[in-house]
């Protein structure tokens, strides 16, 4: 059992709950599904659980690498291969008439393509080819901010970010503009292209490793906070109902980081407790009280039991959770087309989603991660060679 098996179990559980949420209308019927949805939003429960896990894991990954260049190489090759597979699957099924593609793909093609390239489509006002892509926008903004804080050596102030974002959501609320950068199609196009250029430039700066360029990229990454803060509901196609809700979801990611910092004694208990309590209150206000309690309770139970053996099935589901999350909607659409009995659809969907998740992980994710590791090894070797060359040059100059 690995030291972080409990986090894999949480990922697996979260992915399953999101998949079950999307299967629910088929099995129960739309009316019953909506009644249950009004009582408890299982989809948001799963997503916020994902966010807490990401918030815990990402700073740990960044600090383990100790290098922004290695961090971004690892992230890109970790998330993009399976994501691109899901985009292709969505487009193919859309062309075949199996799924309905977002209207913005034809009406706002440039903005939609640019948004998909950056994974920031939801925060630039366009809808993803597959609906679950919206969460990736928040993940990407979180990566940009955390990397920026790390470059400026402010990465241990997570509690103040979690509390500050929640305070903004609670304090400003409806006063926050929802579409400052994307009220119309033209604005959304400009914003999406500008974000693409800035993100590409920032990644290039990180890859060069030059201090001034890295700091400039880091400042730009921190400024990405403006997207959920001021553009959280740039069109009726996005998931966030307001900028306040978007900011609150970003705060949940930072809450995961607070837990990580607290566990490793990098922040004090009073500050952490205040921050986490405030985030829970914010989720209760802007999302749903029951979801806030359920997410906090689930994570707390898993954390307390983190040294226990994790059930093998949850560990496996955690391993394939990313592909399961990305690919379950295309599988559901296909099964809906092939079968007309709810029970048959549910059985076929379960088998198909798990099979697609395994294949996506085995054939796409793992090769992508292996390529990322090879590039990281080359980068480490290059850094060592540069350091040895620099030391030799200093010795040579002193002769």
DAVEN-V898652 format. One record per residue. N is the residue number from 1. RES is the residue in one small letter. SS is DSSP state (A for helix, B for strand, O for the rest). OMEGA is omega in whole degrees, -180 to 180 (NA if undefined). Layout:
N,RES,SS,OMEGA  N,RES,SS,OMEGA
This chain:
1,x,O,180  2,x,O,-176  3,x,O,-176  4,x,O,-180  5,x,A,-179  6,x,A,177  7,x,A,174  8,x,A,179  9,x,A,178  10,x,A,177  11,x,A,180  12,x,A,179  13,x,A,-180  14,x,A,-180  15,x,A,180  16,x,A,-179  17,x,A,177  18,x,A,179  19,x,A,179  20,x,A,178  21,x,A,-179  22,x,A,176  23,x,A,-173  24,x,A,-179  25,x,A,-179  26,x,A,-176  27,x,A,-174  28,x,A,-172  29,x,O,-174  30,x,A,-176  31,x,A,179  32,x,A,178  33,x,A,-178  34,x,A,178  35,x,A,177  36,x,A,179  37,x,A,179  38,x,A,179  39,x,A,-177  40,x,O,-179  41,x,O,-178  42,x,A,180  43,x,A,179  44,x,A,175  45,x,A,180  46,x,A,-178  47,x,A,-179  48,x,A,174  49,x,A,173  50,x,A,-178  51,x,A,179  52,x,A,180  53,x,A,179  54,x,A,179  55,x,A,178  56,x,A,-170  57,x,A,-170  58,x,A,178  59,x,A,177  60,x,A,178  61,x,A,-179  62,x,A,-177  63,x,A,175  64,x,A,177  65,x,A,-178  66,x,O,-176  67,x,O,178  68,x,A,178  69,x,A,180  70,x,A,178  71,x,A,-177  72,x,A,174  73,x,A,179  74,x,A,-179  75,x,A,-176  76,x,A,-178  77,x,A,175  78,x,A,-170  79,x,A,-173  80,x,A,-177  81,x,A,180  82,x,A,178  83,x,A,179  84,x,A,175  85,x,A,-180  86,x,A,177  87,x,A,179  88,x,A,179  89,x,A,179  90,x,A,179  91,x,A,-180  92,x,A,180  93,x,A,176  94,x,A,178  95,x,A,180  96,x,O,179  97,x,O,-179  98,x,O,175  99,x,O,178  100,x,O,179  101,x,O,180  102,x,O,-180  103,x,O,-180  104,x,A,179  105,x,A,177  106,x,A,-176  107,x,A,-179  108,x,O,-171  109,x,A,-177  110,x,A,-180  111,x,A,-178  112,x,A,179  113,x,A,179  114,x,A,179  115,x,A,179  116,x,A,180  117,x,A,-179  118,x,A,-171  119,x,O,-177  120,x,O,-175  121,x,O,-176  122,x,O,-179  123,x,O,171  124,x,O,171  125,x,O,179  126,x,O,-177  127,x,O,178  128,x,O,176  129,x,O,173  130,x,O,-172  131,x,A,-178  132,x,A,-180  133,x,A,-174  134,x,A,-178  135,x,A,-179  136,x,A,177  137,x,A,180  138,x,A,176  139,x,A,-177  140,x,A,177  141,x,A,178  142,x,A,177  143,x,A,-177  144,x,A,-178  145,x,A,-178  146,x,A,178  147,x,A,178  148,x,A,178  149,x,A,179  150,x,A,-179  151,x,A,-180  152,x,O,178  153,x,O,177  154,x,O,-172  155,x,O,-179  156,x,O,179  157,x,O,-175  158,x,A,-177  159,x,A,-179  160,x,A,175  161,x,A,179  162,x,A,-179  163,x,A,-178  164,x,A,178  165,x,A,179  166,x,A,178  167,x,A,177  168,x,A,180  169,x,A,-179  170,x,A,-175  171,x,A,-177  172,x,A,177  173,x,A,-177  174,x,A,180  175,x,A,178  176,x,O,178  177,x,O,-180  178,x,O,-172  179,x,O,-177  180,x,O,-178  181,x,O,-174  182,x,O,-177  183,x,O,-180  184,x,O,-178  185,x,A,180  186,x,A,178  187,x,A,180  188,x,A,178  189,x,A,180  190,x,A,-179  191,x,A,-177  192,x,A,180  193,x,A,179  194,x,A,178  195,x,A,178  196,x,A,-180  197,x,A,-179  198,x,A,180  199,x,A,179  200,x,A,178  201,x,A,179  202,x,A,179  203,x,A,177  204,x,A,179  205,x,A,177  206,x,A,-178  207,x,A,177  208,x,A,-179  209,x,O,180  210,x,O,-169  211,x,A,-177  212,x,A,179  213,x,A,179  214,x,A,180  215,x,A,177  216,x,A,178  217,x,A,180  218,x,A,178  219,x,A,177  220,x,A,179  221,x,A,179  222,x,A,179  223,x,A,177  224,x,O,175  225,x,A,-178  226,x,A,-178  227,x,A,176  228,x,A,-176  229,x,A,-173  230,x,A,-175  231,x,A,-173  232,x,O,178  233,x,O,-174  234,x,O,175  235,x,O,-180  236,x,O,179  237,x,O,-175  238,x,O,-173  239,x,O,-179  240,x,O,180  241,x,O,-179  242,x,O,175  243,x,A,179  244,x,A,179  245,x,A,179  246,x,A,179  247,x,A,180  248,x,A,179  249,x,A,174  250,x,A,178  251,x,A,179  252,x,A,176  253,x,A,179  254,x,A,176  255,x,A,175  256,x,A,178  257,x,A,178  258,x,A,179  259,x,A,178  260,x,A,-179  261,x,A,180  262,x,A,-179  263,x,A,-178  264,x,O,173  265,x,O,178  266,x,O,173  267,x,O,-179  268,x,O,-179  269,x,A,-180  270,x,A,-180  271,x,A,180  272,x,A,-179  273,x,A,178  274,x,A,-178  275,x,A,-178  276,x,A,178  277,x,A,180  278,x,A,179  279,x,A,177  280,x,A,178  281,x,A,179  282,x,A,178  283,x,A,179  284,x,A,-178  285,x,A,-171  286,x,A,-180  287,x,O,-179  288,x,O,-179  289,x,A,-179  290,x,A,179  291,x,A,179  292,x,A,-179  293,x,A,-178  294,x,A,179  295,x,A,179  296,x,A,-179  297,x,A,180  298,x,A,-179  299,x,A,-179  300,x,A,179  301,x,A,179  302,x,A,-179  303,x,A,180  304,x,A,-177  305,x,O,-172  306,x,O,180  307,x,O,178  308,x,O,177  309,x,O,-179  310,x,O,176  311,x,O,-174  312,x,A,-177  313,x,A,178  314,x,A,176  315,x,A,179  316,x,A,178  317,x,A,176  318,x,A,180  319,x,A,-177  320,x,O,-171  321,x,A,-178  322,x,A,178  323,x,A,178  324,x,A,180  325,x,A,-175  326,x,A,-168  327,x,A,-174  328,x,A,179  329,x,A,175  330,x,A,179  331,x,A,180  332,x,A,180  333,x,A,179  334,x,A,-179  335,x,A,175  336,x,A,180  337,x,A,-175  338,x,A,-174  339,x,O,179  340,x,O,177  341,x,O,-177  342,x,A,-179  343,x,A,178  344,x,A,179  345,x,A,-178  346,x,A,-180  347,x,A,-179  348,x,A,179  349,x,A,-180  350,x,A,-180  351,x,A,-178  352,x,A,-179  353,x,A,179  354,x,A,177  355,x,A,179  356,x,A,179  357,x,A,179  358,x,A,-178  359,x,A,179  360,x,A,179  361,x,A,-174  362,x,A,-171  363,x,A,-177  364,x,A,-177  365,x,A,-176  366,x,A,176  367,x,A,177  368,x,A,179  369,x,A,179  370,x,A,177  371,x,A,178  372,x,A,179  373,x,A,178  374,x,A,178  375,x,A,178  376,x,A,178  377,x,A,178  378,x,A,-180  379,x,A,179  380,x,A,179  381,x,A,179  382,x,A,177  383,x,A,179  384,x,A,179  385,x,A,178  386,x,A,-179  387,x,A,179  388,x,A,178  389,x,A,180  390,x,A,179  391,x,A,178  392,x,A,180  393,x,A,180  394,x,A,179  395,x,A,-178  396,x,A,-179  397,x,A,-177  398,x,A,-180  399,x,O,NA
